[in-house]
Amino acid sequence: MVTSPSQIAAVNTRYELSVVVPIYNEYDSIPLLVEKITNAVRTMGVSYELICVDDGSTDGSAKLLKALAKERHDLRVILLRRNYGQTPAMAAGFNYARGQVIVTLDGDLQNEPADIATVYQKLHEGYDLVSGWRKDRQDNAITRLLPSKIANWLIATVTGVRLHDYGCSLKAYSADVVKDMNLYGELHRFLPALAYIEGARISEVPVRHHARQFGQSKYGLGRTFRVALDLLTIYFMKTFLTRPMHVFGPFGAISVFAGLGLSIYLAFVKFILNAEIGNRPLLMLAVVLFISGIQLLSVGLLAELMMRTYHESQKRPIYRVREIVGGKLSGVQD
């Protein structure tokens, strides 16, 4: 029987650590991956669970994971109905995780499972998210390293979250922070930025990286354009999520006033100077500017209404409280 995320959320946290691994066609890597993660986590001396999310694999990975789950009490397998992508797979892992800390890593053995302890311990220094930095990355320089460096610089510049390696899947999250993040599209690359929007304290630590042992990478240069589009979404969310009119309003107002100004000038030319304006490009420009301005203002108003509906329907606050100290009411006991 499949348990829903809402049912999972109702269960009290029972683990100190949940390790979430998205899997897509990694049949050859799975046995060694599970063994290495288990050995690494057991040396940490914490209660844990290992969650493998099969993202519609077609190479027998799902069948192998199910067989392993029947043999082990610490392994939970979530099988998605089809291949949705890494972001939905990670979101599923987050929803079903029952740990106070959630650590994610790739299923291709390029992340070093022994570094789970590194990000876990760093998180307990007072951070909400700790990202791994593949300082000595073992990937192709042209197809992987160069696009990654450009993307990391661009993301850091736009979001204001300065990390060396946004693309590293080895990350540790406080469960409270993960609950506040809704993932869509391919936003898993921007999890630090999303967490920053929610007020998370973020750090980064160097981790090891290995060359791929089995299979082929699922990533290539084609993802660069998608990253750029998602970055626009993140920038808008970071800057204008609760005030969309502030981005549409100024452009709309400028356009409306520019259209009105040109219209007044053309009226002066027509009625005072008695000159023809029907064949002037300025007339068309004035009309386009005025109509475009009205449309931008209307989009801003609609975005404001949608934002309010989004927050109020979900009872989602526009702020996050980190801690409340003192002020206990008289007569109230803990």
N, C-alpha and C positions, 0 to 999 in steps of 0.2 A: 504494500500500500504506500502511495506517495504522500508524504507529509508536506503540507503547505508552509511557506515562510511564516505566515501569521501564527501557525501552531508552534513552530520552532521558537518564535519570538516570545511566546507565552511561557516557555520553559526557562527556568532560572539558569544562569550561567554555571556550567559544571566543570569547565576546563580553564586552565590558565592560558593555554595556547591552542589556537586552531591554525593548521597549516593548509592553505588552499592552493591547489595546483590545477589550472586549466589544462585539459588534455585534448589534442586533436591529432590523430594518426601518429602516435608515438609508441606503437606496439613494442618495438625492440628496446626502448628506453625504460619502459614501465617497471619491470622487475628490479633493475638496478636502482632506479629512482626511488622506489618505495623503500628499498633496503637502506639506501644512504640517508634518506630523510629520517627513517626510524632510528637508525644508529646515532644520528646527530642530535635528535631531540631527546632521546633517552639519557644522554650524558648531561643534559641540562637539569634534570631532576624536577621537572614540572609536569603537571597533568596536561595531557594534550589529546588532540584528535587530528587525524589526517583526512582531508576532504579532497577527493579527486573529482573534477567535473568534466565528464566526457562530452565534448562539443560536437556530437554527431559524427564520430570517427567512422571510417569505412574500412579500416585495415584490421579489425579484430580487437582494437584497444578496449572497447566496451565489454566484450566478452571476457577478456583477460582481467579487467578491473573487477567485474562481478565475481569471478572465481577467487580473486585475492581477498575480496571483502568477506566472503564466506569463511575464509580461514583466519581472519584477523579481527580482533575486537576493536582496534584503534583506527580502522580504515572505514570511511563512509564514501560511497560512490553515488554521484548524482549524474544521471544520464539524461541529457537534453534530447528532445525529439528530432532535432536536425542541427546542422551546423549554423549557429547564429553569429559566431565571432567571439573574439577574446573578451570584449567588454561584457556581453551578456553572460558568458561563462563565469567571469569573475564576480559579477553581480549575484549570480546564483550561489556561488560559494560564500559570499558575504552574508546572504540572506539565511543560509542554513548553518552557518558557523555558530558555535556556542562558547567560544573562548573569549576571555577578557582582552586578549591580544590576538590579532590575526596577521599571519605572515603569508605572503604570496611569493611564488616563484614559478618559473617556466617548467614545463615537463620534458624539455629536451636535454637535460643534464648539463646545460651550459652554465647555469647558476650552480654555485657550490653549496650543497645542503648544510655543510658545517658552518656556513656563515649565517644560518638562521639564528644562532646564539648571539652573533655580533649585533644584528639589528634589534633583536629582542632586548638585549641588555642596554643598548643605547636608548631605546624607547623608555626604559625605566629610569632614565636620568631626568625625566620631566618633559618628554616630548610626546606629541600625539601621532606623529608619523615620522618614520625614519626610512629614507630611501637609500638603496645600494648604489654605489658608484663603481662601475666596471672600469677601474683605472687602467688596467692592462687588458683591454678587450681583444679577444681572439676571433676577429671577423674580417671579412674581405674589406680592404681599405676603400675601394671605389663604390661598391654597391651598398655597403653597410655603414662603415665608419664615417666617411665624408658627409653623407646625408644626415647621419645622426648628429654630428657636431653642429651642422648648420641648424638643424631642428632644435637642438638643445639651446643654442644661443638665442634663436628667435623666440622660443617659448619663454625663456627666462626674461628676455627683454620686454615682451608684451605683458606677461603675468606679474612680473616683479618678484617671482620666487626663484632665487638664484640656486640652481642645482647643476652639477656637471652632467648628470645622466638621467634624463627623464624616462628614457626607454627601458631602464633596468626593472625587470619584474620583481626582483627580490626587494620587498618592502615590508615593513612592520607597521601595523595600524592599531590604534586604540579602538576597541569595538564601538565606543560611544561616537567617535568621529565617523566611522563607516556608516552607522545608522542614519546619519544626517546627509549622506551623499546618494543622490539618485543618478545612476549611470544609464546613458543612452548612446546609440551610435557607436563610436570608437573612442569614447572619452577615457578609456583606461590609461592612455598615455598622459593624461592631464590630472591624474588623481592628486598629486601634490597641490596643484593649483586649485582644484575643487575643495580640497581640505583647507587650504589657505582662506578661501572665501568663507568657510564656516568658522574661521578663527583658530585653526589648528597651529600648534607649534611644531615646526618642521626642522629636521636635521638630515645629514647625509654622512655615510661612512663608506670607505673603500671596501669592496668585496672582490672575491676572486671570480674569474670568468674562464671558461674552458671552450675549446673548439668543439663543434658539434660532432658527436660520435656516431650517431645513427640518423638516417634519413636526410631530408633536405629542409632548408629554412622555408617557412611560409611567408616570409616578408621579402620585399624588394623595393626598387625605386618607385614603383607605382603608388606606394602609400604616401609619398611626399605631398601630393596635391591634397589628399584627404586630411592630412595633418594640418595643412594651412587653412582649410575650411573649418575644421574643428577648433582651430586656434581663434578664429573670429567669434565663434560661439562662446568660448571661454572668456575672451576679453569682454564681450558684452555682458556675460553673467557677472564677472568680477566688478565691472564698473557701473552697470545700469540695471541690474536685476530688479531692484526695488524702486527704480525711478526711470522707466523707459522713456518718458516724455522728455527727459533731459537730453537724450540723443536725437530724437525726432523733432522735438519742438524748435530748437534753434535753427535748424536747416529749413524747417517749414516756415518759420516766421521771416527769415531772411528772404526766402523765395517769394512769399506773399508780398512783402514790402517792396522788393525789387520789381515785381510785376505791377504793383500799384504805381510805383514811381514812373516806370516806363509808360504806363497807361495815361497818367497825368500829363507827361511830356507830349505824348502823341495827341492828346486832346487839345493841348495848347497849339501844336502845329496845325491841327485840323481846323479849329474854330477861330483862332486868333490870327494865324498866319495864312489861313485859307490854302494850305498845301495838301496834296493827296497823300494819304498814308496807307491806302489799301494794298499797295505793292511793296511796302517796306518790310524787311525781315524783322524789324523791331516789333512790329505788331504781333507777329506770330510768337516771338520770344516772350513778349509781355503776357500773352494768353497762357503759354506753356508754364512760365514761372508761377503765375497766379494759381493755376489748377494744380501744379505739382506741390506748391506750398500747402494748399488745402488738403491734399491727399496725405502729405507727411504729417500734418497736425492731426488728421483723422486716425492715421496709423498709430501715432503716439497715444491718443486717447484710448484706442482699442487695446493697445498693449498695457496701458495702466489698468484698465478694467480686467484684462486677463491675469495680470500679475496679482491684483487684489483677490480675484476668484481663486487663483492657485494657492495663495497663502491662507485665505480664510476657509476654503473648503477642506483643506488638509489640516487646519489648525496649526499651520507651520509658522513659527515666529520669525520676525525679521531680525532677530538678534540671538546670540548664544551666550548663556551664562556659564563661565568656567567654574566658579566656586562662590559659595555664600558663607560668610564667616560672621558668627555672633548674631545678636538680635533675637535670641530665642524668646518666644512669648511667655509671659508669666503664667505659671500653672500648667504649661505644656511639657510633658516628659517625652524623652526619646524612646 
